[in-house]
Amino acid sequence: MQTHIVPVGFDYDRVIAPLVREQLDVDRVILLEGEIGSEANVEYSRRLATKLEQDFRNLLGAETERFVIENVYDYDAAFEQAFTLINDELDHEGIDAEDGSEDGPEGSRGEVWVNISAMPRTVSFAFATAGHSIMVERENDRDRIHTYYTVPEKYLETELAEELRAGIDLLEDVQGGDVDDDRVADRLAGARELLAEFDERGTTVGAKEVGGSHVVELPIAPFSNVKPFEEVILFTLGEHGEFASVSELAKQLARDLGEEYSDSFRSKVIYAVDRLGPGGKGYVEREKQGKSYRTRLSRIGKLWVRAHSGRDDERYELDSSA
């Protein structure tokens, strides 16, 4: 079961287009609707939610549910709702609906996808942070939670502004008595076309492909510090990219640190990599290949190395003492 939690604001394309273009499985969709703002804003958002509800069913065959967020600017309340909602979906998807038994192998368990592209930033940040917190608390379910963003191909606000400027120029000419019927016709056609597109699609158009995907998944950083020896491992993986086994990584570390490669040193590296792996801090990925594990940085691990590579203080020098 693939559940998508989608905040509904003033966007259509980047809420549904990435799922269609990436051919993602969508079994269930929870549409989050805000109930604050001007009457026109609320009504417009409701119309989009209705259209999305119909299209998720018709285009993707997904079961849909609408969930109301009463105050989209109350961060604490949004976080609490997000925390409960995501946890409930994870618990629901981990149980077989017919016999109440646990799902099969881990790879077949359901996932929860949270799209934070639309809605006010308070709601988006609340849901992203809640997903982060749940990943920390439920280590075994980290791979079942995804928070992502979609980049629009075009923002209609800029085109609306340009159309208004052109309309102002035309009205000034009309006021002065110098008007061209063709210009009036062009302005009318342009304004009508743009407003029709706005009514149909909201404030943005399309879903832009970034890095080979229409879904920009946001990595989650763990709430724990990296110890000095773990830092050495991360920097080494960042420099070399990937090792065929933890033993190969340990040999490289021994060479870099000028230490003897021994069973004790190898065990120390294995222990540290385990702490950095999926069941620990999440900075390292391990892929079983035969009797060995190919070892490389996860995306958040790469970001950690990138963020710390410019540090030149003593704490980030190669050190195997901890």
Residue pairs with C-beta under 8 A, 6 or more apart in sequence:
1 27
1 28
1 92
1 93
1 110
1 111
2 24
2 25
2 26
2 27
2 28
2 110
2 111
2 113
3 27
3 28
3 29
3 30
3 89
3 93
3 110
3 111
3 112
3 113
4 19
4 26
4 28
4 29
4 30
4 62
4 112
4 113
4 114
4 115
5 29
5 30
5 32
5 85
5 86
5 89
5 112
5 113
5 114
5 115
5 127
6 15
6 29
6 30
6 31
6 32
6 52
6 115
6 118
7 32
7 34
7 69
7 115
7 116
7 117
7 118
7 119
7 123
7 124
7 127
8 15
8 31
8 32
8 33
8 34
8 45
8 48
8 49
8 52
8 118
8 119
9 34
9 45
9 48
9 118
9 119
9 120
9 202
10 41
10 44
10 45
10 48
10 118
10 202
10 203
11 48
11 117
11 118
11 152
11 201
11 202
11 203
11 204
12 48
12 51
12 52
12 200
12 201
12 202
13 152
13 153
13 201
13 202
13 204
13 205
13 206
13 207
14 117
14 118
14 150
14 151
14 152
14 204
14 206
14 207
15 52
15 115
15 117
15 118
15 150
16 52
16 55
16 56
16 59
16 60
17 150
17 206
17 207
17 214
18 24
18 115
18 148
18 150
18 207
18 214
18 215
19 26
19 60
20 59
20 60
21 207
21 209
21 214
22 213
22 214
22 215
24 113
24 215
26 56
26 60
26 61
26 62
27 62
27 63
27 110
28 62
28 63
28 64
28 65
29 52
29 53
29 56
29 60
29 62
29 63
29 64
29 65
30 64
30 65
30 66
30 67
30 85
30 89
31 49
31 52
31 53
31 56
31 64
31 65
31 66
31 67
32 67
32 68
32 69
32 119
32 123
33 45
33 46
33 49
33 66
33 67
33 68
33 69
34 42
34 45
34 68
34 69
34 72
34 119
34 120
34 123
35 42
35 68
35 69
35 70
35 71
35 72
36 42
36 70
36 71
36 72
36 73
37 72
48 202
49 66
53 64
53 66
56 62
56 64
57 63
57 64
67 81
67 85
69 77
69 78
69 81
69 123
70 77
71 77
72 78
72 119
72 120
72 122
72 123
73 120
73 122
74 122
75 122
75 125
75 126
78 122
78 123
78 126
78 127
79 126
79 129
79 130
81 126
82 114
82 126
82 127
82 129
82 130
82 131
83 130
83 133
83 134
86 112
86 114
86 127
86 130
86 131
86 134
86 145
87 134
89 110
89 112
90 110
90 112
90 134
90 138
90 141
90 144
90 145
92 110
93 103
93 109
93 110
93 111
93 112
93 144
94 102
94 103
94 109
94 110
94 141
95 101
95 102
95 103
96 102
96 103
103 109
103 110
106 143
109 144
110 144
111 143
111 144
111 145
111 146
112 131
112 144
112 145
112 146
113 146
113 148
114 127
114 128
114 131
114 145
114 146
114 147
114 148
115 148
115 149
115 150
116 124
116 125
116 127
116 128
116 147
116 148
116 149
116 218
117 124
117 149
117 150
118 124
127 147
128 147
128 218
131 145
131 146
131 147
131 220
132 147
132 220
132 221
134 141
134 145
135 141
135 142
135 145
135 220
135 222
135 282
136 220
136 222
136 223
139 279
139 280
140 279
142 220
142 278
142 282
143 278
145 220
146 217
147 217
147 218
147 220
148 215
148 216
148 217
148 218
149 216
149 218
150 207
150 208
150 214
150 215
150 216
151 207
151 208
151 210
151 216
152 204
152 205
152 206
152 207
152 208
153 204
153 205
153 206
153 207
153 208
154 204
154 205
154 206
155 203
155 204
155 205
156 194
156 197
156 198
156 201
156 202
156 203
156 204
156 205
157 203
159 194
160 194
160 198
163 187
163 190
163 191
163 194
166 187
166 190
167 187
167 191
170 179
170 183
170 184
170 187
173 179
173 180
173 183
197 205
207 214
208 214
210 216
219 298
219 299
219 300
219 303
220 282
220 300
221 282
221 300
221 303
221 304
222 280
222 281
222 282
222 283
222 300
224 281
226 234
226 276
226 281
226 283
226 304
227 272
227 322
228 315
228 319
228 321
228 322
229 268
229 272
229 319
229 320
229 321
229 322
230 272
230 275
230 276
230 281
230 283
231 308
231 315
231 316
231 319
232 253
232 256
232 257
232 318
232 319
232 320
233 249
233 253
233 269
233 272
233 273
233 276
233 284
234 276
234 283
234 284
234 297
234 301
234 304
234 305
235 305
235 308
235 309
235 316
235 318
236 249
236 252
236 253
236 256
237 243
237 249
237 284
237 295
237 296
237 297
237 301
237 305
238 297
238 301
238 302
238 305
238 306
238 309
240 252
241 296
242 294
242 295
242 296
243 249
243 252
243 294
243 295
243 296
244 289
244 292
244 294
245 292
245 293
245 294
245 295
246 266
246 269
246 270
246 273
246 292
246 293
246 295
247 266
247 292
249 269
249 273
249 295
250 261
250 265
250 266
250 269
250 270
251 261
253 259
253 265
253 269
253 320
254 260
254 261
254 265
256 318
257 318
257 320
259 265
259 320
273 284
273 286
273 295
274 280
275 281
276 282
276 283
276 284
276 301
277 284
277 285
277 286
278 284
278 285
278 286
278 298
282 298
282 300
282 301
283 297
283 298
283 300
283 301
283 304
284 295
284 296
284 297
284 298
284 301
285 295
285 296
285 297
285 298
285 301
286 293
286 294
286 295
287 293
287 294
287 296
288 294
297 305
308 316
